[in-house]
């Protein structure tokens, strides 16, 4: 039996909810989160250079993060334990959705994730802790090019009122002060 990965367009071009192929049997579950050939068929960047994960407790909010060129990257993120509200913000100049965001609930029991093209900032808030988020990225981490946008500056209705954030996230600029080097390219949109 062929296990298929499904891509669902969000309101942000280049951002997809990904429903992973999951198969259950008496032992538990088998979940396929990545198939290089399927990502290539969809014309999505799929040469992941690093994989890492975060563990977050209750009331945590991480975001909104991305890396500047030449270390910018596409990424695939998913939750393997717990549940989060994942948020994607478009910071690509010229994009029809510049400044807009998409919110996608990621739940370990739903076997779903989010794919983000370059120029999309990412963050999440924990809905059920502990939340373990896995990230596959197409470039190596470059601390000096790691930037972001203030989590409360673009109109997202986060599900927590007084989140626990890092000192770094507390100093990120608001969207209207973020000088984005990213340019929109319509070829990032593919069929779902």
MDTraj code that builds the backbone (N, CA, C; nanometers):
import mdtraj as md
import numpy as np

residues = "UNK UNK UNK UNK UNK UNK UNK UNK UNK UNK UNK UNK UNK UNK UNK UNK UNK UNK UNK UNK UNK UNK UNK UNK UNK UNK UNK UNK UNK UNK UNK UNK UNK UNK UNK UNK UNK UNK UNK UNK UNK UNK UNK UNK UNK UNK UNK UNK UNK UNK UNK UNK UNK UNK UNK UNK UNK UNK UNK UNK UNK UNK UNK UNK UNK UNK UNK UNK UNK UNK UNK UNK UNK UNK UNK UNK UNK UNK UNK UNK UNK UNK UNK UNK UNK UNK UNK UNK UNK UNK UNK UNK UNK UNK UNK UNK UNK UNK UNK UNK UNK UNK UNK UNK UNK UNK UNK UNK UNK UNK UNK UNK UNK UNK UNK UNK UNK UNK UNK UNK UNK UNK UNK UNK UNK UNK UNK UNK UNK UNK UNK UNK UNK UNK UNK UNK UNK UNK UNK UNK UNK UNK UNK UNK UNK UNK UNK UNK UNK UNK UNK UNK UNK UNK UNK UNK UNK UNK UNK UNK UNK UNK UNK UNK UNK UNK UNK UNK UNK UNK UNK UNK UNK UNK UNK UNK UNK UNK UNK UNK UNK UNK UNK UNK UNK UNK UNK UNK UNK UNK UNK UNK".split()
xyz = np.array([
    [0.0835, -0.1178, 0.0000],
    [0.0000, 0.0000, 0.0000],
    [0.0886, 0.1250, 0.0000],
    [0.0634, 0.2159, -0.0946],
    [0.1420, 0.3373, -0.1042],
    [0.0947, 0.4378, -0.0003],
    [0.1907, 0.4962, 0.0711],
    [0.1583, 0.5964, 0.1723],
    [0.1818, 0.7338, 0.1118],
    [0.0781, 0.8164, 0.1058],
    [0.0869, 0.9465, 0.0420],
    [0.0937, 1.0591, 0.1432],
    [0.1693, 1.1603, 0.1080],
    [0.1769, 1.2837, 0.1848],
    [0.0889, 1.3841, 0.1120],
    [0.0032, 1.4552, 0.1869],
    [-0.0894, 1.5515, 0.1268],
    [-0.0473, 1.6939, 0.1623],
    [-0.0466, 1.7825, 0.0617],
    [-0.0124, 1.9233, 0.0809],
    [-0.1402, 2.0062, 0.0670],
    [-0.1680, 2.0894, 0.1659],
    [-0.2870, 2.1738, 0.1645],
    [-0.2423, 2.3193, 0.1647],
    [-0.2842, 2.3960, 0.0640],
    [-0.2471, 2.5365, 0.0553],
    [-0.3058, 2.6128, 0.1736],
    [-0.2292, 2.7093, 0.2230],
    [-0.2802, 2.8043, 0.3216],
    [-0.3037, 2.9362, 0.2483],
    [-0.3407, 3.0387, 0.3208],
    [-0.3622, 3.1693, 0.2576],
    [-0.2313, 3.2350, 0.2155],
    [-0.1171, 3.1814, 0.2622],
    [0.0148, 3.2369, 0.2320],
    [0.0794, 3.1546, 0.1202],
    [0.1077, 3.2148, 0.0033],
    [0.1766, 3.1392, -0.1018],
    [0.3100, 3.0852, -0.0498],
    [0.3360, 2.9588, -0.0784],
    [0.4606, 2.8965, -0.0343],
    [0.4541, 2.8358, 0.1042],
    [0.3376, 2.8402, 0.1673],
    [0.3172, 2.7788, 0.2989],
    [0.2069, 2.6737, 0.2855],
    [0.2386, 2.5532, 0.3300],
    [0.1445, 2.4421, 0.3169],
    [0.1295, 2.3675, 0.4483],
    [0.0075, 2.3315, 0.4800],
    [-0.0104, 2.2315, 0.5843],
    [0.0180, 2.0983, 0.5175],
    [0.0928, 2.0145, 0.5847],
    [0.1308, 1.8854, 0.5290],
    [0.0698, 1.7775, 0.6167],
    [-0.0136, 1.6941, 0.5557],
    [-0.0678, 1.5777, 0.6261],
    [0.0202, 1.4591, 0.5914],
    [0.0867, 1.4074, 0.6938],
    [0.1807, 1.2994, 0.6724],
    [0.1089, 1.1670, 0.6524],
    [0.1774, 1.0766, 0.5850],
    [0.1248, 0.9420, 0.5648],
    [0.1384, 0.8662, 0.6967],
    [0.0269, 0.8183, 0.7487],
    [0.0273, 0.7476, 0.8769],
    [-0.0453, 0.6149, 0.8616],
    [0.0132, 0.5123, 0.9189],
    [-0.0460, 0.3789, 0.9114],
    [-0.0468, 0.3187, 1.0516],
    [-0.1636, 0.2725, 1.0919],
    [-0.1797, 0.2153, 1.2251],
    [-0.1909, 0.0637, 1.2156],
    [-0.1329, -0.0035, 1.3132],
    [-0.1515, -0.1475, 1.3268],
    [-0.1517, -0.1789, 1.4770],
    [-0.1661, -0.3049, 1.5164],
    [-0.1752, -0.3367, 1.6595],
    [-0.0555, -0.2904, 1.7425],
    [0.0584, -0.2657, 1.6784],
    [0.1771, -0.2212, 1.7518],
    [0.1768, -0.0721, 1.7802],
    [0.1016, 0.0042, 1.7010],
    [0.1019, 0.1500, 1.7139],
    [0.0939, 0.2164, 1.5782],
    [0.1781, 0.3179, 1.5558],
    [0.1726, 0.3968, 1.4330],
    [0.3072, 0.3994, 1.3615],
    [0.2988, 0.4094, 1.2301],
    [0.4144, 0.4373, 1.1448],
    [0.3796, 0.5639, 1.0695],
    [0.4633, 0.6680, 1.0804],
    [0.4354, 0.7965, 1.0170],
    [0.5529, 0.8345, 0.9283],
    [0.5220, 0.8609, 0.8020],
    [0.6228, 0.9044, 0.7051],
    [0.6091, 1.0547, 0.6891],
    [0.7117, 1.1289, 0.7335],
    [0.7029, 1.2748, 0.7294],
    [0.7718, 1.3354, 0.6076],
    [0.8587, 1.2602, 0.5429],
    [0.9319, 1.3176, 0.4322],
    [0.9604, 1.2130, 0.3268],
    [0.9335, 1.2491, 0.2026],
    [0.9669, 1.1682, 0.0861],
    [1.0234, 1.2652, -0.0171],
    [1.1540, 1.2586, -0.0392],
    [1.2221, 1.3532, -0.1267],
    [1.1548, 1.3622, -0.2628],
    [1.1164, 1.2509, -0.3206],
    [1.0583, 1.2531, -0.4550],
    [0.9249, 1.3284, -0.4579],
    [0.8455, 1.3166, -0.3540],
    [0.7168, 1.3883, -0.3501],
    [0.7398, 1.5385, -0.3383],
    [0.8328, 1.5797, -0.2525],
    [0.8626, 1.7215, -0.2395],
    [0.9169, 1.7767, -0.3713],
    [1.0010, 1.7007, -0.4398],
    [1.0543, 1.7446, -0.5690],
    [0.9439, 1.7545, -0.6741],
    [0.8513, 1.6598, -0.6744],
    [0.7385, 1.6659, -0.7678],
    [0.6570, 1.7928, -0.7466],
    [0.6486, 1.8388, -0.6244],
    [0.5744, 1.9613, -0.5904],
    [0.6594, 2.0861, -0.6099],
    [0.7846, 2.0694, -0.6561],
    [0.8789, 2.1791, -0.6774],
    [0.9083, 2.2541, -0.5481],
    [0.9173, 2.1815, -0.4375],
    [0.9503, 2.2396, -0.3081],
    [1.0950, 2.2083, -0.2746],
    [1.1637, 2.3045, -0.2152],
    [1.3004, 2.2798, -0.1709],
    [1.2988, 2.1648, -0.0714],
    [1.3872, 2.0693, -0.0916],
    [1.3814, 1.9499, -0.0082],
    [1.5195, 1.8969, 0.0291],
    [1.6212, 1.9760, 0.0101],
    [1.7571, 1.9337, 0.0477],
    [1.7862, 1.9885, 0.1873],
    [1.7404, 1.9159, 0.2871],
    [1.7527, 1.9613, 0.4244],
    [1.8956, 1.9412, 0.4746],
    [1.9511, 2.0488, 0.5321],
    [2.0900, 2.0486, 0.5777],
    [2.1025, 2.0232, 0.7277],
    [1.9995, 2.0595, 0.8033],
    [2.0005, 2.0383, 0.9482],
    [1.8624, 1.9955, 0.9946],
    [1.8627, 1.9164, 1.1013],
    [1.7393, 1.8786, 1.1691],
    [1.7622, 1.9001, 1.3175],
    [1.6665, 1.9635, 1.3825],
    [1.6766, 1.9855, 1.5265],
    [1.5365, 1.9863, 1.5862],
    [1.5287, 1.9889, 1.7182],
    [1.3977, 1.9979, 1.7821],
    [1.4040, 2.0841, 1.9060],
    [1.2863, 2.1345, 1.9446],
    [1.2718, 2.2110, 2.0677],
    [1.1742, 2.1376, 2.1580],
    [1.1913, 2.1558, 2.2875],
    [1.0972, 2.1049, 2.3871],
    [1.0461, 2.2268, 2.4628],
    [0.9147, 2.2456, 2.4640],
    [0.8564, 2.3646, 2.5261],
    [0.7489, 2.3255, 2.6256],
    [0.7453, 2.3995, 2.7361],
    [0.6473, 2.3766, 2.8407],
    [0.5224, 2.4608, 2.8213],
    [0.4359, 2.4558, 2.9197],
    [0.3105, 2.5304, 2.9165],
    [0.3353, 2.6799, 2.9050],
    [0.2479, 2.7464, 2.8294],
    [0.2459, 2.8917, 2.8163],
    [0.3646, 2.9483, 2.7388],
    [0.4410, 2.8634, 2.6720],
    [0.5572, 2.9098, 2.5942],
    [0.5132, 2.9571, 2.4558],
    [0.5749, 3.0656, 2.4111],
    [0.5587, 3.1150, 2.2753],
    [0.6982, 3.1376, 2.2195],
    [0.7239, 3.0807, 2.1025],
    [0.8519, 3.0997, 2.0336],
    [0.8228, 3.1668, 1.8992],
    [0.8954, 3.2734, 1.8693],
    [0.8754, 3.3353, 1.7384],
    [0.8814, 3.4867, 1.7471],
    [0.8800, 3.5424, 1.6307],
    [0.8674, 3.4875, 1.4955],
    [1.0059, 3.4905, 1.4311],
    [1.0575, 3.3768, 1.3906],
    [1.1980, 3.3628, 1.3522],
    [1.2171, 3.3304, 1.2042],
    [1.3335, 3.3743, 1.1525],
    [1.3826, 3.3350, 1.0208],
    [1.5279, 3.3780, 1.0108],
    [1.5950, 3.3327, 0.9057],
    [1.7347, 3.3701, 0.8819],
    [1.7446, 3.4535, 0.7553],
    [1.8383, 3.5486, 0.7580],
    [1.8622, 3.6346, 0.6431],
    [1.9468, 3.5622, 0.5384],
    [1.9369, 3.6051, 0.4118],
    [2.0266, 3.5529, 0.3108],
    [2.1709, 3.5862, 0.3467],
    [2.2673, 3.5068, 0.3121],
    [2.2562, 3.3877, 0.2285],
    [2.2235, 3.2606, 0.3068],
    [2.1908, 3.2729, 0.4338],
    [2.1593, 3.1547, 0.5155],
    [2.0088, 3.1338, 0.5310],
    [1.9287, 3.2035, 0.4506],
    [1.7840, 3.1840, 0.4582],
    [1.7506, 3.0407, 0.4182],
    [1.6346, 2.9941, 0.4588],
    [1.6019, 2.8556, 0.4289],
    [1.4519, 2.8311, 0.4223],
    [1.4183, 2.7238, 0.3533],
    [1.2850, 2.6651, 0.3610],
    [1.2888, 2.5687, 0.4788],
    [1.1715, 2.5391, 0.5337],
    [1.1707, 2.4455, 0.6469],
    [1.0426, 2.3646, 0.6503],
    [1.0546, 2.2497, 0.7110],
    [0.9423, 2.1612, 0.7393],
    [0.9407, 2.1438, 0.8910],
    [0.8276, 2.1757, 0.9549],
    [0.8166, 2.1653, 1.1003],
    [0.6957, 2.0801, 1.1362],
    [0.7080, 2.0080, 1.2478],
    [0.5952, 1.9282, 1.2962],
    [0.6134, 1.8984, 1.4440],
    [0.5032, 1.8620, 1.5064],
    [0.4972, 1.8381, 1.6500],
    [0.4863, 1.6873, 1.6738],
    [0.5813, 1.6304, 1.7486],
    [0.5784, 1.4856, 1.7743],
    [0.5252, 1.4514, 1.9133],
    [0.5173, 1.5504, 2.0006],
    [0.4566, 1.5336, 2.1322],
    [0.3858, 1.6640, 2.1660],
    [0.2630, 1.6547, 2.2162],
    [0.1886, 1.7729, 2.2553],
    [0.1117, 1.8335, 2.1399],
    [0.0814, 1.9622, 2.1548],
    [0.0026, 2.0336, 2.0543],
    [0.0425, 2.1804, 2.0575],
    [0.0513, 2.2435, 1.9393],
    [0.0872, 2.3849, 1.9289],
    [-0.0037, 2.4556, 1.8294],
    [-0.0093, 2.5877, 1.8430],
    [-0.0673, 2.6716, 1.7389],
    [0.0511, 2.7285, 1.6628],
    [0.0700, 2.6820, 1.5407],
    [0.1809, 2.7236, 1.4572],
    [0.1398, 2.8481, 1.3795],
    [0.2302, 2.9452, 1.3690],
    [0.1988, 3.0713, 1.3019],
    [0.3078, 3.1012, 1.1993],
    [0.2641, 3.1385, 1.0794],
    [0.3542, 3.1723, 0.9695],
    [0.3221, 3.3143, 0.9252],
    [0.4255, 3.3977, 0.9113],
    [0.4096, 3.5381, 0.8730],
    [0.4865, 3.5643, 0.7448],
    [0.4197, 3.6239, 0.6469],
    [0.4818, 3.6546, 0.5179],
    [0.5546, 3.7886, 0.5273],
    [0.6883, 3.7865, 0.5100],
    [0.7684, 3.9102, 0.5113],
    [0.8395, 3.9317, 0.3774],
    [0.7822, 3.8773, 0.2695],
    [0.8413, 3.8920, 0.1360],
    [0.7822, 4.0149, 0.0671],
    [0.8678, 4.1127, 0.0364],
    [0.8213, 4.2327, -0.0326],
    [0.7617, 4.1946, -0.1677],
    [0.6499, 4.2563, -0.2013],
    [0.5824, 4.2283, -0.3275],
    [0.4868, 4.1111, -0.3210],
    [0.4800, 4.0428, -0.2096],
    [0.3885, 3.9296, -0.1969],
    [0.2450, 3.9795, -0.1844],
    [0.1498, 3.9083, -0.2462],
    [0.0093, 3.9483, -0.2294],
    [-0.0385, 3.9325, -0.0850],
    [0.0393, 3.8610, -0.0027],
    [0.0007, 3.8429, 0.1375],
    [0.1060, 3.8988, 0.2330],
    [0.1873, 3.9962, 0.1869],
    [0.2872, 4.0560, 0.2747],
    [0.2194, 4.1067, 0.4027],
    [0.2769, 4.0694, 0.5174],
    [0.2228, 4.1116, 0.6465],
    [0.1080, 4.0264, 0.6970],
    [0.0594, 3.9364, 0.6141],
    [-0.0493, 3.8464, 0.6560],
    [0.0103, 3.7229, 0.7232],
    [-0.0719, 3.6561, 0.8000],
    [-0.0251, 3.5360, 0.8689],
    [-0.1258, 3.4229, 0.8518],
    [-0.0780, 3.3025, 0.8745],
    [-0.1622, 3.1824, 0.8755],
    [-0.1379, 3.1118, 1.0075],
    [-0.2450, 3.0541, 1.0625],
    [-0.2357, 2.9798, 1.1884],
    [-0.2833, 2.8374, 1.1621],
    [-0.2018, 2.7407, 1.2040],
    [-0.2308, 2.5993, 1.1799],
    [-0.2059, 2.5234, 1.3093],
    [-0.3056, 2.4517, 1.3549],
    [-0.2892, 2.3711, 1.4758],
    [-0.2141, 2.2441, 1.4406],
    [-0.1006, 2.2254, 1.5072],
    [-0.0221, 2.1036, 1.4892],
    [-0.0378, 2.0190, 1.6140],
    [-0.0746, 1.8955, 1.5941],
    [-0.1015, 1.8046, 1.7050],
    [-0.0320, 1.6727, 1.6734],
    [0.0406, 1.6209, 1.7698],
    [0.1106, 1.4944, 1.7491],
    [0.0135, 1.3854, 1.7027],
    [-0.1098, 1.3889, 1.7495],
    [-0.2066, 1.2849, 1.7141],
    [-0.2714, 1.3070, 1.5773],
    [-0.2460, 1.4222, 1.5141],
    [-0.3016, 1.4498, 1.3810],
    [-0.2031, 1.4190, 1.2692],
    [-0.0744, 1.3984, 1.3036],
    [0.0282, 1.3647, 1.2046],
    [0.0352, 1.4694, 1.0939],
    [0.0447, 1.5958, 1.1357],
    [0.0530, 1.7034, 1.0376],
    [0.1711, 1.7942, 1.0674],
    [0.2061, 1.8736, 0.9684],
    [0.3166, 1.9661, 0.9814],
    [0.2937, 2.0872, 0.8940],
    [0.3945, 2.1723, 0.8864],
    [0.3882, 2.2922, 0.8029],
    [0.5177, 2.3012, 0.7232],
    [0.5038, 2.3310, 0.5936],
    [0.6171, 2.3592, 0.5070],
    [0.6182, 2.5094, 0.4803],
    [0.7339, 2.5731, 0.4987],
    [0.7484, 2.7167, 0.4776],
    [0.8584, 2.7433, 0.3752],
    [0.8270, 2.8221, 0.2739],
    [0.9276, 2.8671, 0.1779],
    [1.0127, 2.9762, 0.2410],
    [1.1206, 3.0114, 0.1744],
    [1.2080, 3.1197, 0.2208],
    [1.1284, 3.2503, 0.2319],
    [1.1621, 3.3308, 0.3321],
    [1.0972, 3.4602, 0.3492],
    [0.9704, 3.4565, 0.4323],
    [0.9443, 3.3427, 0.4944],
    [0.8290, 3.3309, 0.5839],
    [0.8808, 3.3132, 0.7258],
    [0.8372, 3.4013, 0.8161],
    [0.8772, 3.3914, 0.9565],
    [0.7887, 3.2877, 1.0258],
    [0.8468, 3.2211, 1.1253],
    [0.7782, 3.1106, 1.1912],
    [0.7784, 3.1266, 1.3426],
    [0.6687, 3.0854, 1.4035],
    [0.6585, 3.0810, 1.5483],
    [0.5469, 2.9880, 1.5898],
    [0.5370, 2.9634, 1.7192],
    [0.4271, 2.8813, 1.7705],
    [0.4056, 2.9077, 1.9181],
    [0.2850, 2.8748, 1.9631],
    [0.2554, 2.8780, 2.1065],
    [0.2061, 2.7396, 2.1465],
    [0.2391, 2.7012, 2.2680],
    [0.2068, 2.5674, 2.3172],
    [0.0613, 2.5616, 2.3612],
    [-0.0092, 2.4624, 2.3104],
    [-0.1474, 2.4366, 2.3508],
    [-0.1559, 2.3195, 2.4482],
    [-0.0646, 2.2229, 2.4320],
    [-0.0572, 2.1092, 2.5245],
    [0.0894, 2.0723, 2.5424],
    [0.1343, 2.0806, 2.6661],
    [0.2761, 2.0567, 2.6980],
    [0.2957, 1.9158, 2.7536],
    [0.4194, 1.8662, 2.7415],
    [0.5297, 1.9285, 2.6689],
    [0.5072, 1.9181, 2.5182],
    [0.5539, 2.0182, 2.4473],
    [0.5433, 2.0193, 2.3016],
    [0.6831, 2.0032, 2.2438],
    [0.7015, 1.8966, 2.1672],
    [0.8292, 1.8721, 2.1007],
    [0.8097, 1.9015, 1.9525],
    [0.8805, 2.0060, 1.9044],
    [0.8721, 2.0474, 1.7650],
    [1.0007, 2.0094, 1.6932],
    [0.9868, 1.9435, 1.5779],
    [1.1006, 1.9032, 1.4953],
    [1.1068, 1.9973, 1.3751],
    [1.2296, 2.0385, 1.3409],
    [1.2539, 2.1295, 1.2289],
    [1.3540, 2.0655, 1.1333],
    [1.3213, 2.0647, 1.0039],
    [1.4153, 2.0294, 0.8977],
    [1.4366, 2.1579, 0.8183],
    [1.5614, 2.2020, 0.8032],
    [1.5892, 2.3285, 0.7356],
    [1.6904, 2.3079, 0.6235],
    [1.6798, 2.3919, 0.5196],
    [1.7640, 2.3754, 0.4004],
    [1.8965, 2.4511, 0.4072],
    [1.9270, 2.5135, 0.5207],
    [2.0585, 2.5753, 0.5397],
    [2.1000, 2.5567, 0.6846],
    [2.2290, 2.5694, 0.7076],
    [2.2802, 2.5563, 0.8440],
    [2.2457, 2.6805, 0.9254],
    [2.2364, 2.6623, 1.0558],
    [2.2096, 2.7755, 1.1442],
    [2.3261, 2.8735, 1.1390],
    [2.2944, 3.0006, 1.1268],
    [2.3949, 3.1074, 1.1256],
    [2.3470, 3.2126, 1.2254],
    [2.3988, 3.2083, 1.3456],
    [2.3509, 3.2951, 1.4541],
    [2.3531, 3.4428, 1.4161],
    [2.4550, 3.4854, 1.3413],
    [2.4654, 3.6269, 1.3052],
    [2.3612, 3.6701, 1.2016],
    [2.2926, 3.5750, 1.1382],
    [2.1882, 3.6056, 1.0396],
    [2.0489, 3.5668, 1.0893],
    [2.0411, 3.5283, 1.2152],
    [1.9150, 3.4882, 1.2772],
    [1.8394, 3.6141, 1.3190],
    [1.7205, 3.6358, 1.2623],
    [1.6415, 3.7558, 1.2896],
    [1.4970, 3.7157, 1.3192],
    [1.4133, 3.8153, 1.3339],
    [1.2732, 3.7862, 1.3572],
    [1.1895, 3.9117, 1.3668],
    [1.0622, 3.8880, 1.3914],
    [0.9614, 3.9931, 1.4029],
    [0.8887, 3.9718, 1.5347],
    [0.8574, 4.0798, 1.6036],
    [0.7871, 4.0701, 1.7316],
    [0.6562, 3.9931, 1.7158],
    [0.6345, 3.9002, 1.8046],
    [0.5191, 3.8099, 1.7983],
    [0.3849, 3.8831, 1.8081],
    [0.3836, 4.0001, 1.8697],
    [0.2573, 4.0709, 1.8942],
    [0.2402, 4.1933, 1.8041],
    [0.3077, 4.1950, 1.6868],
    [0.3087, 4.3166, 1.6041],
    [0.2364, 4.3032, 1.4708],
    [0.1699, 4.1930, 1.4453],
    [0.1108, 4.1749, 1.3123],
    [-0.0329, 4.1231, 1.3166],
    [-0.0972, 4.1297, 1.4327],
    [-0.2395, 4.0994, 1.4413],
    [-0.2775, 3.9552, 1.4652],
    [-0.1828, 3.8681, 1.4921],
    [-0.2180, 3.7278, 1.5210],
    [-0.2941, 3.7215, 1.6534],
    [-0.3954, 3.6374, 1.6574],
    [-0.4729, 3.6159, 1.7805],
    [-0.4209, 3.4894, 1.8476],
    [-0.3125, 3.5077, 1.9212],
    [-0.2486, 3.3954, 1.9892],
    [-0.3419, 3.3391, 2.0958],
    [-0.3378, 3.2087, 2.1199],
    [-0.4289, 3.1474, 2.2168],
    [-0.3871, 3.1637, 2.3637],
    [-0.2756, 3.2333, 2.3893],
    [-0.2355, 3.2605, 2.5273],
    [-0.2132, 3.4101, 2.5425],
    [-0.2519, 3.4634, 2.6584],
    [-0.2481, 3.6084, 2.6783],
    [-0.1151, 3.6611, 2.7287],
    [-0.0524, 3.5916, 2.8218],
    [0.0753, 3.6361, 2.8781],
    [0.1782, 3.5246, 2.8615],
    [0.2307, 3.5088, 2.7395],
    [0.3192, 3.3959, 2.7132],
    [0.4567, 3.4124, 2.7763],
    [0.5205, 3.3007, 2.7943],
    [0.6601, 3.2956, 2.8364],
    [0.7438, 3.3010, 2.7088],
    [0.8228, 3.4086, 2.6929],
    [0.9056, 3.4244, 2.5735],
    [1.0503, 3.4442, 2.6160],
    [1.1407, 3.4252, 2.5226],
    [1.2834, 3.4414, 2.5513],
    [1.3189, 3.5903, 2.5560],
    [1.4291, 3.6242, 2.6230],
    [1.4762, 3.7641, 2.6195],
    [1.5008, 3.8125, 2.4766],
    [1.5527, 3.7256, 2.3919],
    [1.5761, 3.7623, 2.2518],
    [1.4449, 3.7965, 2.1821],
    [1.3438, 3.7109, 2.1985],
    [1.2156, 3.7355, 2.1322],
    [1.1509, 3.8644, 2.1813],
    [1.1779, 3.9015, 2.3055],
    [1.1217, 4.0245, 2.3614],
    [1.1813, 4.1493, 2.2970],
    [1.2956, 4.1356, 2.2279],
    [1.3609, 4.2519, 2.1665],
    [1.3468, 4.2553, 2.0144],
    [1.2743, 4.1608, 1.9563],
    [1.2586, 4.1603, 1.8107],
    [1.1766, 4.2819, 1.7672],
    [1.2067, 4.3388, 1.6493],
    [1.1343, 4.4581, 1.6032],
    [0.9922, 4.4237, 1.5588],
    [0.9033, 4.5219, 1.5665],
    [0.7691, 4.4993, 1.5123],
    [0.7756, 4.4879, 1.3597],
    [0.6723, 4.4302, 1.3025],
    [0.6692, 4.4104, 1.1576],
    [0.6937, 4.5408, 1.0823],
    [0.6349, 4.6518, 1.1256],
    [0.6504, 4.7771, 1.0518],
    [0.7916, 4.8365, 1.0611],
    [0.8776, 4.7797, 1.1452],
    [1.0170, 4.8251, 1.1554],
    [1.1146, 4.7204, 1.1012],
    [1.0623, 4.6065, 1.0564],
    [1.1469, 4.4998, 1.0038],
    [1.1813, 4.5315, 0.8587],
    [1.3105, 4.5504, 0.8299],
    [1.3564, 4.5821, 0.6946],
    [1.3835, 4.4511, 0.6210],
    [1.2838, 4.4008, 0.5548],
    [1.2933, 4.2696, 0.4928],
    [1.3739, 4.2711, 0.3636],
    [1.4702, 4.1781, 0.3507],
    [1.5443, 4.1643, 0.2256],
    [1.4763, 4.0654, 0.1299],
    [1.3663, 4.0051, 0.1733],
    [1.3028, 3.8991, 0.0961],
    [1.2104, 3.9565, -0.0101],
    [1.2166, 3.8963, -0.1283],
    [1.1311, 3.9366, -0.2400],
    [1.0419, 3.8183, -0.2774],
    [0.9181, 3.8482, -0.3072],
    [0.8223, 3.7455, -0.3469],
    [0.8485, 3.6994, -0.4892],
    [0.8381, 3.5706, -0.5105],
    [0.8463, 3.5120, -0.6442],
    [0.7255, 3.4214, -0.6611],
    [0.6415, 3.4456, -0.7616],
    [0.5186, 3.3665, -0.7770],
    [0.5436, 3.2189, -0.8032],
    [0.6658, 3.1804, -0.8379],
    [0.6916, 3.0390, -0.8658],
    [0.6989, 2.9539, -0.7393],
    [0.6804, 3.0158, -0.6202],
    [0.6811, 2.9347, -0.4975],
    [0.5493, 2.8597, -0.4791],
    [0.4454, 2.8999, -0.5504],
    [0.3149, 2.8365, -0.5346],
    [0.3051, 2.7133, -0.6253],
    [0.2671, 2.6021, -0.5664],
    [0.2505, 2.4778, -0.6413],
    [0.1125, 2.4226, -0.6133],
    [0.0728, 2.3249, -0.6914],
    [-0.0561, 2.2594, -0.6666],
    [-0.0476, 2.1764, -0.5404],
    [-0.1587, 2.1722, -0.4673],
    [-0.1621, 2.0945, -0.3418],
    [-0.1691, 1.9475, -0.3655],
])
top = md.Topology()
chain = top.add_chain()
for i, resn in enumerate(residues, 1):
    res = top.add_residue(resn, chain, resSeq=i)
    for name in ("N", "CA", "C"):
        top.add_atom(name, md.element.get_by_symbol(name[0]), res)
traj = md.Trajectory(xyz[None], top)
